Amino acid sequence: MTGDPGEAEDAAQETFLRAYQNLKRYDPQRPFATWILSIAAHYCIDQIRKRKALLIPLDDLPEETLPDADPGPERTVSRSEEQRLLRSVLAGLGPQDRAAVVLRYWYDLSDEEIGQALTLTVSAVKSRLHRARRELARLWLEKQPQPAGIL
């Protein structure tokens, strides 16, 4: 979510510090992972808002499902361009929408868990994810390079 490995390390340290300091507030009836991801998400959203930048790390994107043991230079360049485009498209989302997308598609959290992590209702999470997917699709099509000869 921070867009920078160094800032991500700082966020992780701050998350664990805050979790330790607030351990008495943890509800054992809820999953620990959701609680700690909530702390991390809120910290990252605060940091993004402070610097007014829209960044997200995508270095951990899952590899494509097609087996390609030795991608050629064209495929390597194409993959790099797709990752750059995806970073750019995700940067077009607001911090809360980006957090919801990251928690859903990178951490595979349910609507309820995302709601707990971001302090939103389940319907608000569903609404945010719906709007975020529509906006991602629009931005993707807008930024997608057009083949030569197509106007």
Secondary structure, 3 states (H helix, E strand, C coil): CCCCHHHHHHHHHHHHHHHHHCHHHCCCCCCHHHHHHHHHHHHHHHHHHHHCCCCCCCCCCCCCCCCCCCCCHHHHHHHHHHHHHHHHHHHCCCHHHHHHHHHHHCCCCCHHHHHHHHCCCHHHHHHHHHHHHHHHHHHHHHHCCCCCCCC
